[in-house]
Amino acid sequence: MAKQTLTRLREKEVWDRARLLREVYHVAPSLADAIGREQIDERDAMLLLLAALVHGPRKANSVVCIPKKKCALFTRRLRVNGIFRGDRVHGSYLGKNGGLSLVADSCVALGWLNRQ
């Protein structure tokens, strides 16, 4: 099911924030519910990671509707910690533990954790 979702995501060229948020709910509904609408930074970090998984880190910034300064800060933290390398994401968010990986990597983007 998750593989079909990723394939469906790749078919589109332009992604808006609402579409990506729907995919977060589709892939990890309990995780998305836990974030809630008030925790915007956490949601934005997850949206950036999912956009990077589909489009690559370089194009992800232009795909999501997140302020440029915030995107740059998240991207820098993810590159420093080795999650973004070149135009690839070194993480998998679609497997059995995909939701946990997505949360952990979003915490890295937010500056709450470091990955070694």
N, C-alpha and C positions, 0 to 999 in steps of 0.2 A: 504494500500500500504506500509506504513512504517513498519507495523508488518511483512509483507512478507520479507522486506529487512532484518530485524533483524533475522528472521528465516534462511534466506539464509546465513547470516554472521556466524551463529552458526554452520553451517554444515562444515565449513572449519577449519582445525587445525592451519595452518600457514598463517599469514597475512603479507603482505608486505606493505610498505608505499603507493605505488601506488593504491593498492586495497582499503585501508582505505580512501584515498583521493577521490577515485571515489564514495565511499559510502557517504562521506560528501557532495559531489555534488548532489548525488541522494536524500538524506534526506532534504538538505537545499541548493538548488542551488544558490539563491540570496546571502545567507550568505557566501558560499564558493567563489563566484565571488568577494565579497567585500574584502575578505582576500587577494587575489592576490598572486602571486608567490614570491613577494619580502618580504612579512611579514612571515618569516619562523617560528618564535617563536609562533605566534598566531595559525598557521596551526598545528604545532607540539602539542600544548596544546589540540586542538580539536581532533586530531588523538589519543592522549593518552586517552582522555575521552571516545571516541567511542570504542577503544580497551578494555578499562576497563569495559564498559557496556556489551560487548560481552564475554570477557574472565575473568573478575574480575581484580581488581587493582593489585594483586600480579603478575599475569601472563602478564599483559598488557605491562610491561617494556620490557619483552623479545620478545614480538610480534611485536612492532613497531620499525622502524629503526631510533631511535632518540638517540643522545649521552647519555650515562649513567648518567653523571653528571646533565644534563638538566632534564632527566626523574626523577632522585632522588629529585631534587629541586621541580619540579611540583608535584610529589607525596606527598612530605612532606607538601607543602602548602595545598593540597587538603585534607590530613588527619587532619591537624590542624583545618581546617575550617569545618570538619564534612562531607565532600562530599564523601570521601573514609572512610568507617568504616569496619574494618576487610577485608573481601573479597567481599564487596558489594559496589555498587555505589548508593548513596542516591540522585538521580536525574533522571528525565525522559527527554529524548531528542527526543522522537518519537511522541508526541502528538501535539495538535494544537499550543501550545507555546513552543514546543521542541527546535526550533532554538534559541529562546531567552534564554532558560535555558542553552543551549550549549555555547552560547556566554558569559553569566554571569559566568558559571563555568570555562570556559577557562580564563577569566579575573582573577579569583581567583588563578588559576594555575600560571598565569604570575605575580601575586603579586600586581595587580592593584586594586583588591577589596578584602574585607573580608566578609565572610558569617556568619551570626549570627543565 
